[in-house]
């Protein structure tokens, strides 16, 4: 599921399952998503975001290339197919919101620039970087060794996947033995599917039961399957799982691991054209918002605190190249 209707579809399914309430504040200016019966304000999904903002730091802004400083804007690409909580459309179906938007805004503030966002298809993010149409991309891009040949990276979040189970399951996943004999859903063709299949094969080789892997046609079908007990857990991207936990209140994260598997810790990064002169400024801006606490506030707001990094890394080891 992707595009503008992602949020609408998710809300419809969760509400039908009795998992959440979507409502407005008394003055009608804020829409929130929250578990049924929860008293606090929940997650703001309305167009009036009241974003956490930063201030220009002259020493960091001075690291931005002169041409960009003179222009005064930071042209940022984002995937039109992103989903909650990273980047999606608010309840007005027009305003783009999410953690990536909030972090990009803070980075731009620190650099003394006005962010200018453009949503394009995934492949056109890199076309935009190649053509210098974009100064950077914040759109859940993982650092890989292959991408490092053409792009520079400044990390700002861990790239994890997560096992999500019903709340109170009393079950924790740390390795293959913990999923032996369990029924787990996963999206076909994903890296998490490969990891789960490998774990299942490892269990069989060790004399344990294999994993009963289930697939669904739609991204949101696992919500209903999990709630009804047809599956024991779902393995998917950590941001989506965290958002569902925070918004629905009926499930919990029982284990996380790198999206790259055991080989390397995957990391999400601001991506810019190689040798554009921007990557050090991005890294310094990220370090600044980490130190002043605004970074943690954004991650907490969107339920992503467990993906925080302690500092930004410039071009760290990435996911290895795949063998053809």
Order of alpha helices (4+ residues) and beta strands (2+ residues): alpha-beta-beta-beta-alpha-alpha-beta-beta-beta-alpha-beta-alpha-beta-beta-beta-beta-alpha-beta-alpha-beta-alpha-beta-beta-alpha-alpha
